[in-house]
Amino acid sequence: MKISVCIATYNGDKYIEEQLQSILQQLRAEDEVIISDDGSSDRTIEMVTKFNDDRIRVVLHRKEKTADKKYPFHKVSLNFYNAINESTGDVIYLSDQDDIWAPDRIEKTLPHLSTHVLVINDCSIVNEQGEVIQHSYFSMNHSGPGIIKNMKRNSYLGCCMAFRSELLKQAFPLPAKAVPHDIWIGMLAEYYYSVLFLKKQLVFYRRHSDNISPSGGVSSNSIVYRLKYRFILAAALMKRILHYRFNGNKR
């Protein structure tokens, strides 16, 4: 199975080199890394180009949709959407620009993708210096399957997810409303297929002031914000499920 690693970048020159090194050493010649850049003004693209690796392809984020400014994660989700749309692999791994993969991440996850459409592995949370501050995200977050459970407290952390490309039949295009790409993909995988929560820490997930994700850590957003976001997500899921039931693959 050909692997596509999809990375959304924006002003990520501080960590992108370390992350790419941790990924590329695990890939074969036929695999690819798709980097969708959202208009970085720092040295991100320069640092990526210096790798001079034919497996890396940089695409600019085609801003066909306007991100909802009320939900900062929406801009990131649209950037990932662009990267995934450009991918050609049978299996897609999502990657943040500032994390580090364990050297055996692909070795430990890829075999499970023959029996599950989506695999999400555990991760260790690290600070800006790469020091472990939480050994297990799964333990901290009480992560596990269940659509209602994950609607209340999300376990679908995109940087820990890998899935077969057939899932895109149900998951794409993303809804017009602002929904996080990782939660959206994870929940549809759980509804239509089989999901495995792999209790192995295979990513070092970096938490710092620039992170924008409703998935990582305790939310500081207001109750109204969180309720509205969940309502939008639930409504979009129901709409997609009903559409797919009555229209199949038609968009």
C-alpha positions as CSV (number, residue, x, y, z in Angstrom):
1,M,0.0,0.0,0.0
2,K,1.3,3.4,-1.0
3,I,1.5,5.8,1.9
4,S,0.7,9.5,1.8
5,V,1.7,11.7,4.7
6,C,-0.3,14.9,4.7
7,I,1.0,18.0,6.6
8,A,-0.6,21.4,6.9
9,T,2.0,24.1,7.4
10,Y,2.0,27.8,8.4
11,N,5.1,29.5,9.8
12,G,6.4,26.2,11.1
13,D,10.2,26.7,10.5
14,K,11.0,26.2,14.2
15,Y,10.0,22.5,14.2
16,I,9.4,21.3,10.6
17,E,12.9,20.0,10.0
18,E,12.8,17.7,13.0
19,Q,9.4,16.4,12.1
20,L,10.2,15.7,8.5
21,Q,13.4,13.8,9.5
22,S,11.3,11.6,11.8
23,I,8.9,10.9,9.0
24,L,11.1,10.4,5.9
25,Q,13.3,7.8,7.6
26,Q,10.2,5.5,7.7
27,L,9.0,5.9,4.2
28,R,9.8,3.9,1.1
29,A,10.7,5.3,-2.3
30,E,7.2,5.0,-3.6
31,D,5.6,6.9,-0.7
32,E,4.9,10.6,-0.6
33,V,4.7,13.6,1.7
34,I,2.2,16.2,0.7
35,I,2.7,19.6,2.4
36,S,0.0,22.2,2.0
37,D,1.3,25.6,3.0
38,D,-1.1,28.4,4.0
39,G,1.2,31.3,3.0
40,S,4.1,31.0,5.4
41,S,6.1,34.2,5.8
42,D,9.0,32.5,7.6
43,R,11.6,29.9,6.4
44,T,9.2,26.9,6.3
45,I,9.3,26.4,2.5
46,E,13.0,27.0,2.4
47,M,13.7,24.4,5.0
48,V,11.4,21.9,3.3
49,T,13.1,22.5,-0.1
50,K,16.5,21.9,1.4
51,F,15.6,18.3,1.9
52,N,15.8,17.9,-1.9
53,D,13.7,14.7,-1.5
54,D,11.5,13.7,-4.5
55,R,9.0,12.2,-2.1
56,I,8.1,15.6,-0.8
57,R,5.6,17.7,-2.8
58,V,4.6,21.2,-1.6
59,V,1.3,22.7,-2.7
60,L,-0.2,26.0,-1.9
61,H,-3.4,26.1,0.0
62,R,-6.1,26.9,-2.6
63,K,-8.5,29.0,-0.6
64,E,-11.7,28.0,-2.3
65,K,-13.6,28.4,1.0
66,T,-13.3,31.2,3.4
67,A,-12.4,30.1,6.9
68,D,-14.9,30.9,9.7
69,K,-13.0,33.3,11.9
70,K,-15.2,32.4,14.9
71,Y,-13.5,29.0,14.9
72,P,-9.7,29.3,14.5
73,F,-9.4,25.5,13.8
74,H,-11.4,25.9,10.6
75,K,-8.4,27.5,8.7
76,V,-6.2,24.5,9.7
77,S,-8.9,22.0,8.7
78,L,-9.2,23.6,5.2
79,N,-5.4,23.4,4.8
80,F,-5.4,19.7,5.7
81,Y,-8.3,19.2,3.3
82,N,-6.2,20.7,0.6
83,A,-3.3,18.4,1.4
84,I,-5.5,15.3,1.5
85,N,-7.1,16.2,-1.8
86,E,-3.6,16.2,-3.4
87,S,-2.7,12.8,-2.0
88,T,-2.5,9.7,-4.1
89,G,-1.8,7.0,-1.5
90,D,-3.8,4.0,-0.5
91,V,-3.2,5.0,3.2
92,I,-3.1,8.5,4.5
93,Y,-1.2,9.6,7.7
94,L,-2.0,13.0,9.1
95,S,0.8,15.0,10.6
96,D,1.2,18.3,12.4
97,Q,4.2,20.5,11.5
98,D,5.6,20.6,15.0
99,D,5.5,17.0,16.4
100,I,7.9,14.1,16.2
101,W,7.1,10.6,15.1
102,A,8.5,7.6,17.0
103,P,10.9,5.7,14.6
104,D,8.5,2.7,14.4
105,R,5.2,4.5,14.0
106,I,4.5,3.2,10.5
107,E,5.8,-0.3,11.4
108,K,3.4,-0.5,14.3
109,T,0.3,1.0,12.6
110,L,0.4,0.0,9.0
111,P,-0.4,-3.8,9.5
112,H,-3.6,-2.9,11.4
113,L,-4.9,-0.9,8.4
114,S,-5.5,-4.2,6.6
115,T,-8.3,-5.0,9.1
116,H,-9.4,-1.5,10.2
117,V,-10.1,1.6,8.0
118,L,-8.7,4.0,10.6
119,V,-6.1,3.5,13.3
120,I,-5.4,6.1,15.9
121,N,-2.3,5.6,18.1
122,D,-1.6,7.0,21.5
123,C,0.9,9.8,21.9
124,S,3.1,11.4,24.6
125,I,2.7,15.1,25.1
126,V,5.9,17.2,25.1
127,N,6.7,20.8,25.7
128,E,8.4,23.2,23.3
129,Q,11.8,21.7,24.3
130,G,10.6,18.2,23.5
131,E,10.4,17.2,27.1
132,V,7.7,14.7,28.0
133,I,5.0,16.3,30.2
134,Q,2.3,13.6,29.9
135,H,3.2,10.1,29.0
136,S,-0.2,9.0,27.6
137,Y,-2.8,11.2,25.9
138,F,-5.2,8.3,25.9
139,S,-5.0,8.0,29.7
140,M,-5.2,11.7,30.3
141,N,-8.2,12.0,27.9
142,H,-9.9,8.7,28.7
143,S,-9.8,8.1,24.9
144,G,-11.7,5.4,23.2
145,P,-14.4,4.7,20.6
146,G,-18.0,5.9,20.8
147,I,-19.6,8.7,18.7
148,I,-21.5,10.2,21.7
149,K,-18.5,9.8,23.9
150,N,-16.3,11.6,21.4
151,M,-18.9,14.3,20.9
152,K,-18.6,15.1,24.6
153,R,-14.8,14.7,24.9
154,N,-12.9,14.2,21.6
155,S,-10.3,11.4,21.2
156,Y,-9.7,11.9,17.5
157,L,-6.4,13.7,17.5
158,G,-5.4,14.1,13.8
159,C,-1.7,13.9,14.3
160,C,-2.2,10.3,15.6
161,M,-4.5,9.1,12.8
162,A,-3.9,7.0,9.8
163,F,-6.7,5.8,7.5
164,R,-7.4,4.0,4.2
165,S,-8.2,6.4,1.4
166,E,-11.6,4.7,0.8
167,L,-12.9,6.6,3.8
168,L,-12.8,9.8,1.7
169,K,-15.9,8.5,-0.1
170,Q,-17.9,9.4,3.0
171,A,-15.7,12.1,4.6
172,F,-15.1,14.4,1.6
173,P,-15.9,17.1,0.8
174,L,-15.8,18.7,4.2
175,P,-19.0,20.4,5.3
176,A,-19.5,24.0,4.4
177,K,-19.8,24.8,8.2
178,A,-16.7,24.8,10.4
179,V,-15.9,21.3,11.7
180,P,-12.5,20.0,12.7
181,H,-11.2,17.7,10.0
182,D,-9.8,15.1,12.4
183,I,-13.0,14.7,14.5
184,W,-15.1,14.6,11.3
185,I,-13.0,11.9,9.7
186,G,-12.8,9.9,12.9
187,M,-16.5,9.8,13.6
188,L,-17.4,8.9,10.0
189,A,-14.8,6.1,10.1
190,E,-16.4,4.8,13.3
191,Y,-20.0,5.1,11.9
192,Y,-19.2,3.3,8.6
193,Y,-16.2,1.1,9.2
194,S,-13.9,-0.2,11.9
195,V,-11.6,2.0,14.1
196,L,-8.7,0.8,16.2
197,F,-7.4,2.7,19.2
198,L,-3.8,1.5,19.4
199,K,-2.4,1.9,22.9
200,K,1.1,2.6,21.9
201,Q,2.7,6.1,22.2
202,L,4.0,6.6,18.6
203,V,3.9,10.4,18.3
204,F,5.5,13.1,20.5
205,Y,2.7,15.6,20.4
206,R,4.0,19.1,21.1
207,R,1.9,21.6,23.0
208,H,2.7,25.3,22.9
209,S,1.1,28.7,22.5
210,D,0.7,28.4,18.7
211,N,-1.4,25.2,18.8
212,I,-4.9,25.6,17.4
213,S,-7.1,22.5,17.9
214,P,-10.3,21.6,19.8
215,S,-8.7,18.2,20.3
216,G,-5.7,18.8,22.5
217,G,-6.0,19.4,26.2
218,V,-8.7,21.2,28.2
219,S,-10.6,23.8,26.3
220,S,-10.5,27.4,27.5
221,N,-13.5,28.3,25.2
222,S,-16.8,29.4,26.7
223,I,-19.6,26.9,27.3
224,V,-21.7,28.7,24.6
225,Y,-18.8,28.3,22.1
226,R,-18.4,24.6,22.9
227,L,-22.1,23.8,22.7
228,K,-22.5,25.7,19.4
229,Y,-19.5,23.9,17.9
230,R,-20.9,20.5,18.9
231,F,-24.3,21.4,17.5
232,I,-22.7,22.3,14.2
233,L,-20.7,19.0,14.2
234,A,-23.7,16.9,15.1
235,A,-25.9,18.5,12.4
236,A,-23.2,18.1,9.8
237,L,-22.8,14.4,10.6
238,M,-26.5,13.8,10.4
239,K,-26.8,15.6,7.1
240,R,-23.8,13.6,5.6
241,I,-25.1,10.3,6.9
242,L,-28.6,10.9,5.4
243,H,-27.1,12.2,2.2
244,Y,-24.9,9.1,1.8
245,R,-27.8,6.8,2.7
246,F,-30.1,8.2,0.0
247,N,-27.5,9.3,-2.7
248,G,-24.6,7.0,-2.3
249,N,-21.4,8.5,-3.7
250,K,-23.1,11.4,-5.3
251,R,-22.0,14.8,-4.0
